[in-house]
Amino acid sequence: MAEAGVAYEQLRQRAYRFIRQHGGVVPEDVLIRHVFGSAGNKRLWAPLLRQVLSDDERITLRPDGCWALRDDRRNGHQVPLPVDFVALDVETTGLRPARHRMIEFGAVRYRDGRPVERMAVLLNPERRLPAYIAQLTGIREAMLVTAPTFRQVADQILAFLGEDLLIGYNLAFDLDFLNMELRRVGRAPVVNESLDVLPLARRLVPEVGRLTLDVVCRALAVPQTQRHRALPDAEATAQLFLALAERARANGLHDLDSLRRASAGVAPAVVEAVARGRALLDRAHLERIPERPGVYLMRDGQARVLYVGKAKNLRRRVSSYYSQPLGYTRKMDGLLESVAEIEAIETGSELEALLLESQFIRRYQPPYNSQQRNHESYPYIKVELANPWPRVILTRQRADDGACYLGPFRSTAAARAAVELIHEVYPLRTCSRSFRTAKSYGSPCLQLALGRCLGPCVGRADREEYRRMVRELLAFLRGERDDVIDALHRQLTAAAERLDFERAARLRDLIRRAQGLILAQQLVDETVGRAPVVVVTPSPEEGAREFLLIVHGRLWAQVRAPAGERDDAVAARLRAAWERAQAAGSWPVDQESLDQVHIIGRWLRQHAGHPSVIELPGQPDWLEVVRHGRSLPETTLLAGQLDEEDAPPDREGTGVPIVLGGDTATGE
């Protein structure tokens, strides 16, 4: 019992410090994660937390479900500025804890404002050390080969930290990495009370513009022995905090709580990243890049395409990579280190750039583009209408088998959510029986016992009732009825009233994804079903215009009209492309053309009614179309007003893009 009392007291102190650190009010689920190091079911942990804190008169549970401090000022309670703490710093292979690793840990313990103990350890990240990190820190690959892994020193690090207040500069960065390393080795996260020196510097040293550690240290005459090494940075942070504490007292801030309140509303400045793209990219890449819409391709030393992007202003977009922190995003993780060449392809408008980017992603499969790269795997929702008892499943392939196929869909998760929702409402079979032989009948599965299937295998199901359900779910997937969503919202409400929050959250997520999928399908249907249009855009060729013929939601032909070409000649080429499109008839949207339909559909929806979007009647007057397109002022044309990234086809066909260049409608 005595041991339990000691453990409870430690947990109470941990909870109290955390609530105080976060402004005196903390939601219960957040406090559970901090005190117990668990993100599990709140219903399991909340009773234990309430038992632990029941005897602590400093803390109370509010009616809104938050834990809060009682009024400490009423009792004259103040927490003085700390003189006992541990200052820490880490060096890493990058900026993202989930993808990068620690390579050095440094910490110094202070007692009564004086350093009494230090710890510094190099860590083997068990992966290659990026060259720019070695250049920045002075840590070499050979130094890490024989260093211990984090698993081998985790106990030493935790023992050094103990229960002390932790201090750091941009401390969240260091703790995120430390806790991720602890998570990898199956250990609970660090839950010590902590104090970030960065927002204090912003509040107390307003005359400093760039709030990097070395700049603020120089401003306050704090010595630094070595930059970008863990222990020297930790020592500098500790000395900086003590200097800031003196400045705080001079400003009438004499306790920790007043210091936190004073800096709470101050947004911390972005600390300079470990390195930026300019350290790796050659400025010569920018010499031939125009300030026009287009697409850029980043290639490695073997001319392989690593990344494809589009921009309304190519030069501005590519220039942004030079100031981009290395490792700041997944896109940047290792990309800029490998770039040997940047190729820019100018387009007349952003719609062309959107389409051309999409084409290049499908063609080159660049490793740093995640979207559209695996279009072959876009799923269909298949309803097996040819079966006596239809089943609803996901499939990657479309076949001529009498089934109804909906899609394809760009999101597998959304398509799967729609199928799950259907089975939440309709008790249709999920088994793979063919129902064409006697073996398909008898031996019912668990779904029947759970009431999730009507049981055609045992003769219980009514054929007409089953078919009615199938018709309803098809209407639901086409967006023609919303009673399915209404029924699921009722189930969600009922689950919440039963306090079954896990089921309620699952239903909420399924509904959200399914509704997004239905809206996307409606956009595709609307785009494919709309009347053909010609979109007039600027051209990369001086004085020319581009005429984009869009049929069934896809770019059928792109005709360039140079300044010196006669109107009737341009109209003849448009007419020839139109006649071939009419002869080809309609064709279904497949995995290859889905991205293009989405791009064009969103673009046309956004710019509906614009004078450069010409709706075509049954028998277009092509000469009038050309004259109208050429009469539009340059400032009226839609060159670059969309914030997406994607690209064009160039030649007539079944909506499969061909490379841009010249007159693409006739292939000349």
Buried (B, 14 or more C-beta within 10 A) or exposed (E): EEEEEEEBEEBBEBBBBBBBBBEBEBBBBBBBBBBBBBEEEBEEBBEEBEEBBEEBEBBEBEEEEBBBBBEBEEEEEEBEBBEEBBBBBBBBBBBBBEEBBBBBBBBBBBEEBEBEEEBBBBBBBEEEBBEBBBEBBEBEBEBBEEBBBBBEBBEEBBEBBEEBBBBBBBBEBBBBBBBBBBBBEEBEBBBBBBBBBBBBBBBBBEEBEEBBBBBBBEBBEBEBEEBBBBBBBBBBBBBBBBBBBEBBEEEEBEBBBBBBEBBEEBEBBEBBBBBBBBBBBEEEBBEEBEBBBBBBBBBBEEEEBBBBBBBBBBBEBBBEBBEBBBBBEEBBBBBBBBBBBBBBBBBBBBBBBBBBBBBBBBEBEBBBBEEBBEBEEBBBBBBBEEBBBBBBBBBEEBEEEEBBBBBBBBBBBBBBBBBBBBBBBBBBBBBEBEBEEEEBEEEBBEBBEEEBBBBBBEEEBEEEEBBEBBEBBBBBBEBEBEEBBEBBBEBBEEBBEEEBBEBBEBBBEBBEBBBBBBEBBBBBBEBBEBEBBBBBBBBBBEEBBBBBBBBBBBBBBBBBBBEEBEBEEBBBBBBBBBEBBEEBEEEEBBBBBBBBBBBBBBBBEEBEEBBBBBEBEEEBEBBEBBBBBBEBEEEEBBBBEBEBBBBBBBBBBBBBBBBBEEBBBBEE
